[in-house]
Amino acid sequence: MHKNNVIKNRILVTVVTPSFNQGQFIEETILSVLNQTYKNIQYIIVDGGSTDNTMEIVEKYRDKIDIIIHEKDKGQADAINKGFKLAKGELVGWINSDDLLYPECVEKIVELYQLNIDGSIFYSSKIDFTNEIGEIFETTVINISDKSCLLNKNYSLRQQGSFYKNDYVRKCNYLDVNLNYCMDLDLWLKLLEFGDLFSYDEKPLATYRFWGETKTVNGGVLFLREIRNTLLKHGASIISINILRTIWYEFKEYVKLIINKV
């Protein structure tokens, strides 16, 4: 093996999958982690007590998964935190049980990390959106220059395929379990107090499955309010583009509710 590959593969990366009753998708998610070209991965699945066939599928891969937790939790952020607190990786990240990592995802993120060792967030600026049956219907591009940009200009981010420096995740006390929708936004804003973010821009490294049961699809006004409160908590200007955008979107949600009642 080439010397650079030997050094690169010494970096342990922890991937956490939180799950709850998504047996129709979780096998694809598991295989997307197990089939990474980068092999020095600690894989942790944290299931919140699924009552469908999720655990039957997880059991098929027990010998390839480092830690499996199957117990009731307090929601997605709590499940991810359980995994993060057991993480031994220098880099940590999560992939939800209906999303996928592309085979080179971890390898490309590790290469990016090696070039920017003091960074806090490493992500793919491109991501594929897929539907319920896995068909790609859109590829999006989001470039975030710094914390101020994320805070005041564009709060959109790409959690799928993103990884974080574990030391900094610990320092910022993991995810906020009181958040239901934008725990990733809150985490990014906390992490950016410790180091910069860096993007991989060549091609998508992950997919986001956009379908009827996607939590953020159904969040509506509550989702928008949580985004706004999170931004303001971290110092966003009340008249920033981000805050005004959430107010406008919330107004549109109310209009839709009124129209639907007529």
Buried (B, 14 or more C-beta within 10 A) or exposed (E): EEEEEEEBBEBBBBBBBBBBBBBBBBBBBBEBBBEBEBEBBBBBBBBBEBEEBBBEBBEEBEEEBEBBBBEEBEBBBBBBBBBBEBBEBBBBBBBBBBBBBBBBBBBBBBBBBEEBEEBBBBBBBBBBBBEBEEEEEEEEEBEBEEBBBBBBBBBEBBBBBBBBBBEBBEBBEBBBBEBBBBBBBBBBBBBBEBBBBBBBEEEBBBBBBBEEEBEEEEBBBEBBBBBBBBBBEBEBBEEBEBBEBBBEBBEEBEEEEEEEEE
